[in-house]
Amino acid sequence: MNSLYKKLHLPVSGSDLRKIPLNWSEFDYIARKLLSDIQRSGVKFDVVIGNARGGLPLAVFLAHHLGIGTNNFGAIKVQRHSGDTIESQLLKPLISGSFFPVIKGKRVLLVEDTIGTQMASLKVIVKNLRLQTPKEVYAVAMFVGAIDTRFVPIVYFHKNADSSQRQWVIFPWEVNN
């Protein structure tokens, strides 16, 4: 996956936004790498919850490979806007729907496609989940910004620690990929 590494590390000049198209082969590579990292951690999850929409493809993949059945799978929807635009990320996230099993006393794996530097959506979701008194909440994402893992443990594939290097990943399931 040398081409994926190069794609993720191209320099961006000034305040330019770099759009990174991800294909299905690259998604599979990243998903398997994250699965391996989760399995090596030794943590056994009881429930997998995907953030609708972007986190669901990875959540389904991980649930299948971790042996989490449909009775222990769910989704939570966070909305800021009516569309998926870069500008919409400035709006406050709100939970607009959810379905997941009882998580009281269970280890929950929350799945996102990306977690931005401000972690706004993640914080809203985790605070909501913690009201249900799970044993632990972990998060996994393909791409993260300069995040603070003290809030919740996060497993990730690629970290863009330089907030001046603006990146927008275009996933293979997105219409304009």
N, C-alpha and C positions, 0 to 999 in steps of 0.2 A: 504494500500500500504506500509505496514511496510517492506516488502521484498525489495521494490524499494528503500526506505530510506537506508536500510542496504547496498544494492548494491552500492549506490552512496557515502557512507561514509566509505568504507573499507580503511584502511591505505595502502599506497604504500611505499615500502622501497627504499631509495636512488633515483636514476634517472629512476627507472623502470616505464614503461608505463602500466597503468591499462586499459584494454579494458572492456567496460561495454556494454553487449548485452541488448538491449531493445526489449521487445516483444510488440505485438499489444495491449494487455490489458494495459500495462504501457503507451504506446503512448496515448491511449484513455484517461486514467486518467490525464496525463499531459496536453493534449489538452483541456480537460474540465476545469481543474484548471486555465489555462491561459485565457480561454474564460470568466470564472467567474471574474478573476482579471480585464480583459478589461472592462467587463460590469459594474463592481463596480466603475471603474474610472470615468464613466460618459462621457467619450469622445466618440463622434459619428464619425465614420470613413466613408469617402466617397469612398475610393479606397483601395483595398488590393492588394499588390504586393508580390509575393513569389520569393525568390532567388532559381533559378533552380540549382540544382535538389533537394537538401535537404530540402529547405523551402517550396516546393510546397505541399506536403501532409498536413502539418499543415495549410498552406495558404488556401487551398480548404476547409478544415474543418471550419476554422474561418470565411471565407467568407459566407459559407452556414448559419452558426449559427448567424452571425451578420446581415444577410439580404442583403449582398452585391451581386448583380447580376453579370452575366458574362460581362456586358458592363462596369463594374467598377472593373474588375479583370485583373491582368497582371502578367508578369514574367520578371525577369532580370537575365541574365546569366553572372556569373563572372568566369573566368578561370585563373588558375595559371599553368596549367599542362595538361597532357593528361590522368591522372588517379587520383583516390582518394587515395593518400598515405599520411602518416604522414610527410614524407620528403618534399612533394610538398608544404606544408604550408610555407616553407621558401621563395618561389618565390613570386614576386610581382603580385598582382591580377589585372586583366584587364577585363573590360566589353566586352564581345564578342557577345552579342545580347540582345535584349529586345523587348517586346511588352506590352504596357499598355495604358490605355486611357489617355486623357488630364487630367493632375493633377493640372493645374494652379488654385490657390485659394482653393484647396481641402485639406482635412485631409487624409494623407496617412499612412497606416499601412504596414510597411515592415516586412516580415516574413522570419526568418532564422531558421534552425534547431539548429545550434550552433554559438556562437560568441566568438572567441578567445580573449585572453588577449590583443593582439596588435590591434584588431578590424580592420584589414587591408581591408578585403572585405567589411565590413559594411561602412567604411569611403569612399571607392571608389563609392559604390552604392548611399549613401546619398548625396555625392557631386554632382553626376550625376543627381539625382532627384531634388536637390535644384536649378539646372539650369532651371528647368521647373516651378519655382516659386509656389510650393504648399503652402498652408496656414501653414501646419505643417507636419512634418514627425516624426513618432514614429516607434520603432522597437519592435518586440517580438521574443523571442527565447526560446527553451526548456532548453538549457544549455549555460552558459556563463562562461568566465574566470574572472579574476580580471579586470573588465571593468571600463571605465570612462563614466558615464551617463550624463556628461555635454555636450557631443557632440550631443547626441540625446537621448530622453527619451526611456528607454528600460524596457519592462516587461519580466520577465523570471521566470522559474520554479526552477532551481538549479544553484547556483553560486559556482564555484571552486575558492575560493579566494586565495588559496595557490598554486602559480605557480610551486612549487617544486613537487606537487602531480599531475603528468601528467596523464590525462584521455583522452580516445578516445571512444566515444559512437558509438556503432554499431546499427543502426536503423533497424527496422523489414523489411523494403523494400530493404535493402542492400543484395546483392547476397550471401555474405559469412557470413551471420548472424548465 
